[in-house]
């Protein structure tokens, strides 16, 4: 970047840098409950209201669950913002859901001034420890010049491999710091693909199977992906069940749809799953709810 270009670019407060970083990373929807610990970010979001839709909510659990549902329905992460302490506690509910359901999502938490760390400041929480078991990655931004870098990395982590939630704490005074830093463009992330050897072996497995069962689940399905898997499963007349909270993954009106494996599943369906000699787990984990207690 030329010195002349650097000189022309206006210096921005951290709150505006963060708002611009969301735009640069393709985040177009934000759900939040306004809080005093991230007022400068709210100012930044107001200044780019024509580029990011901000949905003001009444309760942090609702805001984060809205962001989780957005990611689940679109395959793209939304951002949620909550204030520190109790706001983060309420928001943790949606983070847990996003982690278990493999949903890409960003949660930003207002934080105390970093100069007050470890002094038991009002509502001080170490969010790396709090969210470590719940999220795919947790970080804290104390230097406004690192906002573009860390937001870009957060989006990469949330959307790559097995998708999931990322939590980012925002030091209060950092949001007011004036910095001269460029925005970073969105990196292209390629979704994981099945092992080619497993795909090559599938026809022989299907030919030998007498009681196959496909279980569909996971997040970030596209309309094209759902249509393609529907064509494959109907063409091979494979019975299909959906995983817990994944009823929208497959057309329940099709003749090869046999139900959902989750809480309170039909005992006949559970027995059929246990009797299957080939299970195609497509996009889904095989957790307690789907396997009926890992049985």
PyMOL commands that set and color helices and strands:
alter all, ss='L'
color gray80, all
select helices_A, chain A and resi 3-8+14-24+36-47+60-74+86-100+114-116+127-131+144-159+173-176+196-208+223-235+247-249+267-275+288-291
alter helices_A, ss='H'
color red, helices_A
select strands_A, chain A and resi 12-13+29-32+53-56+79-82+105-111+137-141+165-171+178-179+212-216+240-242+257-260+278-282
alter strands_A, ss='S'
color yellow, strands_A
deselect
rebuild
show_as cartoon
